[in-house]
């Protein structure tokens, strides 16, 4: 039985299950004490870096900007905030340690560090049988600053990095709550929702360079000219520049700057403010993502005391691509 885990070190499945006193199967493995209280949870993730994983599941777990995007438990049907999924949320109330391990195949895992739950929400996804379902998405910040994590100190280490006013934050959930249009569009025919979500599932996996050039094509078809993709080393927070065509008499020749995020994790107010700071003083701004925006991000984008920013989420983007007959190719 191990007494500690080291970030970056590889461990056998049995070492993890025995040392943390959790089951040896599943992606969410809670440990319960003799009084049936939650001690900690082992989160087992498979990062979708291989083509086979992407083909099997276009919504594979992913790490972006130090954020782990993790799909809840349940491979078929709608996922509910119950059972093991609900146990994760207990970290909002108590400093429950969440040990994170990445699968390397053959019952082997690499320890990534301790996790901080940032937010969770439902979204629509397409399952392996090509059916729509509601799933739970958890977004975690990975804490790997302490390279060695003694198991008996994990709770105190978790307490140290969690916000001190964690319970107060529960009263102001705008940065935790995510606006997911898919859930609000259920009045659409399922065939239409399936088509829209199918496009979004492709978008989250295409090459970032191809993603920006696909957006360039879309922007050119929707009333802009002189559209250019900024070289990555020179973008300064701006991915695409475009100008409104003269046919729009009110905004002719207006510079519009775009930021494009091919992300699975949601966009918060920090990203909105950073983008606003990068805009030219004469430009209008549009923030495009394959994911969603937090309610705080939406509120910040509409702040009447600052230059407003238009927001396009993954659902809206997929709809625009279909309306303009643009297809996503793998070439």
C-alpha positions as CSV (number, residue, x, y, z in Angstrom):
1,X,0.0,0.0,0.0
2,X,1.3,3.4,-1.0
3,X,1.4,6.4,1.3
4,X,1.8,9.0,-1.3
5,X,1.4,9.7,-5.0
6,X,3.9,11.7,-7.1
7,X,2.8,13.9,-10.0
8,X,3.9,12.4,-13.3
9,X,4.6,9.0,-11.9
10,X,2.9,5.9,-13.3
11,X,0.9,3.5,-11.1
12,X,-0.8,0.2,-11.6
13,X,-4.6,0.1,-11.2
14,X,-4.3,-2.1,-8.1
15,X,-1.9,0.3,-6.5
16,X,-4.4,3.1,-6.9
17,X,-7.4,1.1,-5.7
18,X,-5.7,-0.5,-2.7
19,X,-3.9,2.7,-1.5
20,X,-7.0,4.9,-1.8
21,X,-9.4,2.2,-0.7
22,X,-11.6,2.6,-3.8
23,X,-13.0,0.2,-6.3
24,X,-10.8,-0.9,-9.2
25,X,-13.3,-0.1,-12.0
26,X,-15.0,3.1,-13.2
27,X,-14.1,6.7,-13.8
28,X,-15.4,8.0,-10.5
29,X,-14.3,6.0,-7.5
30,X,-15.3,7.3,-4.1
31,X,-13.8,6.1,-0.8
32,X,-16.2,5.9,2.2
33,X,-15.2,5.7,5.8
34,X,-16.8,3.4,8.5
35,X,-19.4,6.1,9.2
36,X,-20.4,6.2,5.5
37,X,-18.9,9.7,5.0
38,X,-17.0,10.6,1.9
39,X,-13.2,10.6,2.4
40,X,-11.9,11.3,-1.1
41,X,-12.5,10.3,-4.8
42,X,-10.3,8.9,-7.5
43,X,-11.1,10.5,-10.8
44,X,-9.8,8.2,-13.7
45,X,-9.7,9.9,-17.0
46,X,-8.8,8.9,-20.6
47,X,-7.5,11.9,-22.5
48,X,-8.6,11.6,-26.1
49,X,-5.3,12.1,-27.9
50,X,-5.5,9.1,-30.2
51,X,-7.6,8.9,-33.3
52,X,-9.4,5.7,-32.2
53,X,-10.6,7.4,-29.0
54,X,-11.9,10.4,-31.1
55,X,-13.8,8.1,-33.4
56,X,-15.3,6.2,-30.5
57,X,-16.2,9.3,-28.6
58,X,-15.9,12.8,-30.1
59,X,-16.5,14.3,-26.6
60,X,-13.5,12.6,-25.0
61,X,-12.1,14.0,-21.8
62,X,-9.6,16.8,-22.6
63,X,-7.2,19.1,-20.8
64,X,-7.2,22.7,-21.9
65,X,-5.3,25.5,-20.3
66,X,-4.8,23.4,-17.1
67,X,-8.6,22.6,-17.0
68,X,-9.8,19.0,-17.2
69,X,-13.1,18.6,-19.0
70,X,-14.6,15.4,-17.6
71,X,-17.8,13.7,-18.7
72,X,-19.9,12.2,-15.9
73,X,-20.7,8.5,-15.3
74,X,-23.1,6.6,-17.6
75,X,-22.3,5.5,-21.2
76,X,-25.9,5.4,-22.4
77,X,-29.0,7.4,-21.7
78,X,-29.3,10.7,-19.9
79,X,-26.9,11.3,-17.0
80,X,-28.3,12.6,-13.7
81,X,-26.7,14.4,-10.8
82,X,-27.0,11.4,-8.6
83,X,-24.9,8.5,-7.3
84,X,-21.2,8.9,-8.0
85,X,-21.8,12.0,-10.1
86,X,-23.3,13.8,-7.2
87,X,-20.5,12.9,-4.9
88,X,-18.1,15.0,-6.9
89,X,-20.2,18.1,-6.1
90,X,-19.7,17.6,-2.4
91,X,-16.4,19.4,-2.8
92,X,-18.4,22.7,-3.0
93,X,-19.3,22.1,0.6
94,X,-16.3,20.3,2.1
95,X,-12.6,20.0,1.1
96,X,-13.0,16.6,-0.4
97,X,-9.7,15.5,-2.1
98,X,-10.1,14.5,-5.8
99,X,-7.1,12.5,-6.9
100,X,-6.8,12.6,-10.7
101,X,-5.2,9.8,-12.8
102,X,-4.8,9.5,-16.5
103,X,-5.1,6.1,-18.2
104,X,-2.1,4.9,-20.1
105,X,-3.7,1.6,-21.0
106,X,-3.1,-1.9,-19.7
107,X,-4.4,-1.0,-16.2
108,X,-1.7,1.7,-15.8
109,X,-2.3,5.3,-14.8
110,X,-0.3,8.5,-14.4
111,X,-1.0,10.7,-11.5
112,X,-1.9,14.3,-12.6
113,X,-2.5,15.9,-9.2
114,X,-5.4,17.0,-7.1
115,X,-8.5,18.6,-8.6
116,X,-10.6,21.7,-7.8
117,X,-14.2,21.6,-9.1
118,X,-14.9,24.8,-10.9
119,X,-18.3,24.2,-12.4
120,X,-20.6,21.5,-13.7
121,X,-23.6,21.6,-16.1
122,X,-25.7,19.5,-18.5
123,X,-25.2,19.6,-22.3
124,X,-26.5,17.5,-25.2
125,X,-24.2,15.0,-26.8
126,X,-24.5,12.2,-29.3
127,X,-23.8,8.7,-27.9
128,X,-22.2,5.8,-29.6
129,X,-25.6,4.7,-31.0
130,X,-26.0,8.1,-32.7
131,X,-28.8,9.1,-30.2
132,X,-29.0,12.4,-28.4
133,X,-28.7,12.4,-24.6
134,X,-28.1,14.8,-21.8
135,X,-24.7,14.4,-20.1
136,X,-23.0,16.0,-17.1
137,X,-19.8,18.0,-17.8
138,X,-17.4,18.7,-14.9
139,X,-14.7,21.2,-15.2
140,X,-11.7,20.9,-12.9
141,X,-8.6,22.9,-12.3
142,X,-5.6,20.6,-12.0
143,X,-3.4,21.4,-9.0
144,X,0.1,19.9,-9.6
145,X,2.2,22.5,-7.8
146,X,2.8,20.0,-5.0
147,X,4.7,17.3,-6.8
148,X,4.3,14.8,-3.9
149,X,0.9,14.2,-2.4
150,X,0.8,12.2,0.9
151,X,-2.6,10.6,1.0
152,X,-3.0,11.5,4.7
153,X,-2.4,15.2,3.8
154,X,-4.6,15.4,0.7
155,X,-7.5,17.0,2.6
156,X,-5.4,19.8,4.1
157,X,-3.7,20.4,0.7
158,X,-7.2,20.6,-0.9
159,X,-8.4,23.0,1.8
160,X,-5.4,25.2,1.0
161,X,-6.1,25.7,-2.7
162,X,-9.9,25.9,-2.5
163,X,-11.3,29.5,-2.3
164,X,-11.6,30.5,1.4
165,X,-15.1,31.9,0.7
166,X,-16.2,28.7,-1.1
167,X,-19.6,28.6,0.6
168,X,-20.2,32.3,-0.1
169,X,-19.5,31.6,-3.8
170,X,-22.5,29.2,-3.8
171,X,-24.7,32.3,-3.4
172,X,-23.3,33.9,-6.5
173,X,-23.1,31.2,-9.1
174,X,-22.8,33.3,-12.2
175,X,-19.2,32.2,-12.9
176,X,-20.2,28.6,-12.1
177,X,-23.4,28.5,-14.0
178,X,-23.2,27.9,-17.8
179,X,-25.6,29.0,-20.4
180,X,-26.2,26.0,-22.6
181,X,-28.6,26.8,-25.5
182,X,-28.9,23.2,-26.5
183,X,-31.0,22.4,-23.5
184,X,-33.3,25.4,-24.2
185,X,-33.9,24.3,-27.8
186,X,-35.6,21.0,-27.2
187,X,-38.7,22.3,-29.0
188,X,-36.7,21.7,-32.2
189,X,-37.2,18.4,-34.0
190,X,-34.7,15.8,-32.8
191,X,-33.4,15.3,-36.3
192,X,-32.4,19.0,-36.4
193,X,-30.8,18.9,-32.9
194,X,-28.9,15.8,-33.9
195,X,-27.6,17.5,-37.0
196,X,-26.5,20.6,-35.1
197,X,-24.8,18.6,-32.4
198,X,-23.2,16.4,-35.0
199,X,-21.5,19.5,-36.5
200,X,-20.4,20.7,-33.1
201,X,-18.9,17.3,-32.3
202,X,-16.8,17.7,-35.4
203,X,-15.7,21.2,-34.6
204,X,-14.3,20.3,-31.2
205,X,-11.9,17.9,-32.9
206,X,-10.6,19.6,-36.0
207,X,-7.1,21.1,-36.3
208,X,-7.0,24.6,-34.7
209,X,-5.6,26.1,-37.9
210,X,-8.4,24.5,-40.0
211,X,-10.9,25.8,-37.4
212,X,-9.8,29.4,-37.9
213,X,-9.8,29.1,-41.7
214,X,-13.3,27.5,-41.6
215,X,-14.4,30.6,-39.6
216,X,-12.7,32.8,-42.2
217,X,-14.9,31.2,-44.9
218,X,-18.0,31.6,-42.7
219,X,-17.2,35.3,-42.0
220,X,-16.7,36.0,-45.7
221,X,-20.1,34.5,-46.5
222,X,-21.9,36.6,-43.9
223,X,-21.2,40.2,-45.0
224,X,-17.5,40.8,-44.5
225,X,-14.5,41.5,-46.8
226,X,-10.8,41.6,-46.5
227,X,-10.9,38.8,-43.9
228,X,-7.6,37.6,-42.6
229,X,-6.4,35.0,-40.1
230,X,-3.7,36.4,-37.8
231,X,-0.5,34.3,-37.6
232,X,-0.4,32.5,-34.2
233,X,2.9,34.2,-33.2
234,X,1.5,37.6,-33.8
235,X,-2.2,37.4,-32.9
236,X,-2.0,39.3,-29.5
237,X,-5.3,37.8,-28.6
238,X,-7.0,38.5,-32.0
239,X,-7.4,35.5,-34.3
240,X,-9.3,37.0,-37.3
241,X,-9.7,40.6,-38.7
242,X,-12.5,41.5,-41.0
243,X,-14.3,44.5,-42.4
244,X,-18.1,45.1,-42.9
245,X,-19.0,45.3,-46.6
246,X,-20.2,48.6,-48.0
247,X,-23.7,47.1,-48.7
248,X,-24.3,47.7,-44.9
249,X,-24.7,51.4,-45.1
250,X,-24.7,51.9,-41.3
251,X,-21.5,49.9,-40.5
252,X,-19.7,50.0,-43.8
253,X,-15.9,49.4,-43.5
254,X,-16.1,48.8,-39.7
255,X,-13.3,46.7,-38.4
256,X,-14.5,43.6,-36.6
257,X,-12.0,41.4,-34.7
258,X,-12.7,37.8,-33.7
259,X,-11.3,35.5,-31.0
260,X,-11.9,31.8,-31.7
261,X,-11.6,29.1,-29.1
262,X,-11.9,25.5,-30.2
263,X,-12.5,24.5,-26.6
264,X,-14.6,22.0,-24.7
265,X,-14.5,24.0,-21.4
266,X,-16.7,27.0,-21.0
267,X,-15.7,30.6,-21.5
268,X,-15.7,32.8,-18.4
269,X,-15.6,36.5,-17.7
270,X,-11.8,36.4,-17.6
271,X,-11.6,35.4,-21.2
272,X,-14.1,38.1,-22.2
273,X,-12.1,40.8,-20.4
274,X,-8.8,39.6,-21.8
275,X,-10.3,39.7,-25.3
276,X,-11.7,43.2,-24.8
277,X,-8.3,44.4,-23.7
278,X,-6.8,43.1,-27.0
279,X,-9.3,44.8,-29.3
280,X,-8.3,47.8,-31.4
281,X,-10.0,50.9,-30.0
282,X,-11.8,51.3,-33.4
283,X,-13.0,47.7,-33.6
284,X,-16.1,45.7,-32.7
285,X,-15.5,42.3,-31.1
286,X,-16.9,38.9,-31.6
287,X,-16.0,35.9,-29.4
288,X,-16.6,32.5,-31.0
289,X,-16.3,29.1,-29.2
290,X,-17.2,25.5,-29.8
291,X,-18.3,25.3,-26.2
292,X,-20.5,27.6,-24.0
293,X,-20.3,30.8,-22.0
294,X,-20.8,31.2,-18.2
295,X,-23.6,33.5,-17.2
296,X,-21.0,35.9,-15.8
297,X,-19.3,36.0,-19.2
298,X,-22.5,36.8,-20.9
299,X,-23.2,39.6,-18.4
300,X,-19.7,41.0,-18.8
301,X,-19.9,41.0,-22.6
302,X,-23.1,43.1,-22.3
303,X,-21.7,45.5,-19.8
304,X,-23.1,48.9,-20.8
305,X,-20.1,50.7,-19.3
306,X,-17.7,48.9,-21.6
307,X,-17.5,48.1,-25.3
308,X,-20.0,45.3,-25.9
309,X,-18.8,42.0,-27.4
310,X,-21.0,39.6,-29.5
311,X,-20.9,36.0,-28.4
312,X,-21.3,32.9,-30.6
313,X,-21.4,29.6,-28.8
314,X,-20.9,26.1,-30.3
315,X,-24.6,25.6,-31.0
316,X,-25.0,28.9,-32.8
317,X,-21.8,28.3,-34.7
318,X,-23.0,24.9,-35.9
319,X,-26.2,26.5,-37.0
320,X,-24.4,29.3,-39.0
321,X,-22.3,26.7,-40.8
322,X,-25.3,24.7,-41.8
323,X,-27.2,27.8,-43.0
324,X,-24.2,28.8,-45.1
325,X,-23.6,25.3,-46.5
326,X,-20.1,25.0,-45.1
327,X,-18.9,21.5,-44.5
328,X,-16.1,20.4,-42.1
329,X,-13.6,18.3,-43.9
330,X,-10.9,16.1,-42.4
331,X,-8.4,17.0,-45.1
